[in-house]
Amino acid sequence: MTVSWSGAKEGDTVLDVCCGSGSLAFLLSEKVGINGKVFALDFSKEQLHVAASRQSKRSKTCYKNIE
């Protein structure tokens, strides 16, 4: 529901603050598609490592638009 309520659409640039392990960032990435961009931020370096690890294991092209 959060992604739906965000109003994000194809081609948008979005920010996921306190992204944790990246779950919401992945969903947002699917919503904005390959022409969009997702910036994922977190104060915990360990959580960012978890998110990056999860990103490298996923195969959808849209997941490459997450920084």
C-alpha positions in Angstrom: 0.0 0.0 0.0 2.9 2.3 0.7 4.1 2.1 -2.9 0.6 2.7 -4.2 0.1 5.7 -1.9 3.5 7.2 -2.9 2.1 8.2 -6.2 5.3 7.0 -7.9 4.9 6.2 -11.6 7.0 5.0 -14.5 10.1 7.2 -15.0 10.0 8.9 -11.6 12.9 9.5 -9.2 12.1 8.4 -5.6 13.9 8.4 -2.3 13.6 5.6 0.3 14.8 7.0 3.6 15.8 4.5 6.2 15.7 1.8 3.6 16.9 -1.0 5.9 17.3 -4.2 3.9 15.8 -2.6 0.7 12.4 -4.3 0.6 10.5 -1.0 -0.2 13.3 0.1 -2.5 12.8 -3.0 -4.6 9.0 -2.4 -4.8 9.5 1.2 -5.7 12.0 0.2 -8.4 9.4 -2.0 -10.0 6.9 0.9 -9.9 9.3 3.5 -11.5 10.6 0.9 -14.0 13.9 1.0 -16.0 13.5 4.7 -16.8 13.1 5.7 -13.2 15.6 6.0 -10.3 15.5 4.9 -6.7 17.8 6.4 -4.1 18.0 4.2 -0.9 19.5 5.7 2.2 20.0 4.3 5.7 22.1 5.4 8.7 23.1 1.7 9.2 26.1 0.6 7.1 25.2 -3.0 7.9 21.7 -2.6 6.5 23.0 -1.0 3.4 25.3 -4.0 2.9 22.3 -6.3 3.2 20.3 -4.3 0.7 23.2 -4.3 -1.8 23.7 -8.0 -1.4 20.0 -8.6 -2.1 20.2 -6.3 -5.1 23.1 -8.2 -6.6 21.1 -11.5 -6.3 18.0 -10.3 -8.1 17.6 -10.4 -11.8 15.0 -7.9 -12.8 16.5 -5.1 -14.9 14.6 -2.4 -12.9 16.6 -3.3 -9.8 19.7 -1.9 -11.4 18.2 1.6 -11.0 18.7 1.5 -7.2 21.5 3.5 -5.7 
